[in-house]
């Protein structure tokens, strides 16, 4: 359960840092060695320009 909280906290923090503060976060670029259980769907997670 602690790992789930760590994963969620890390990804939410990275998201807000990147999209609200404008600070790029490598965690959002693709699979992470820190969290191998997290899977990325490349079609869904590719960066889009709006």
C-alpha positions, -999 to +999 in steps of 0.1 A: +000+000+000+029+024+008+042+019-028+009+028-043+009+061-023+045+068-033+037+062-070+006+084-069+023+112-050+053+111-074+032+112-106+008+139-093+037+161-081+055+156-115+023+165-134+017+197-115+053+207-116+054+202-153+021+217-164+015+244-137+051+255-129+065+248-164+093+226-150+099+195-172+098+162-153+115+131-167+090+109-147+063+119-173+084+110-203+080+073-201+087+042-181+107+047-149+132+024-133+120+037-100+084+025-107+087-005-130+051-016-123+038+016-139+030+010-176+029+037-203+005+035-232+025+055-258-005+063-280-024+077-250+005+095-232+022+112-261+024+150-256-002+169-276-003+206-285-037+221-278 
